[in-house]
Amino acid sequence: MTNVQATASDSPFIQGRNARLYGKPASECPYPEGSEEHAGWMQAYEEAAVSDPPEKP
């Protein structure tokens, strides 16, 4: 049995928000369509568009 701790950055929600903030396309969602993780990632991605402007490289 492994004892690996998850962090907030492992959350699909945080990953989706960060993807939007760093200018990545929604097509880079790593989770299968229809999964809870995909839904959370996409929700955060869309919410970040409203609450946080993308960073300029």
SULLINMO-V776740 format. One record per backbone hydrogen bond with DSSP energy under -1.0 kcal/mol. CO is the residue of the C=O (numbers start at 1). NH is the residue of the N-H. E is the energy in kcal/mol with one decimal. If there is no record, write none. Layout:
co:CO nh:NH e:E
co:CO nh:NH e:E
This chain:
co:7 nh:10 e:-1.7
co:8 nh:11 e:-1.7
co:11 nh:15 e:-2.7
co:12 nh:16 e:-2.4
co:13 nh:17 e:-2.1
co:14 nh:18 e:-2.7
co:15 nh:19 e:-2.2
co:16 nh:20 e:-1.9
co:17 nh:21 e:-2.4
co:18 nh:22 e:-1.9
co:19 nh:24 e:-2.8
co:20 nh:23 e:-1.7
co:21 nh:55 e:-2.8
co:25 nh:28 e:-2.0
co:26 nh:29 e:-1.8
co:32 nh:35 e:-2.0
co:35 nh:39 e:-2.0
co:36 nh:40 e:-2.4
co:37 nh:41 e:-2.6
co:38 nh:42 e:-2.7
co:39 nh:43 e:-2.3
co:40 nh:44 e:-2.4
co:41 nh:45 e:-2.2
co:42 nh:46 e:-2.4
co:43 nh:47 e:-2.6
co:44 nh:48 e:-2.3
co:47 nh:51 e:-2.4
co:48 nh:52 e:-2.4
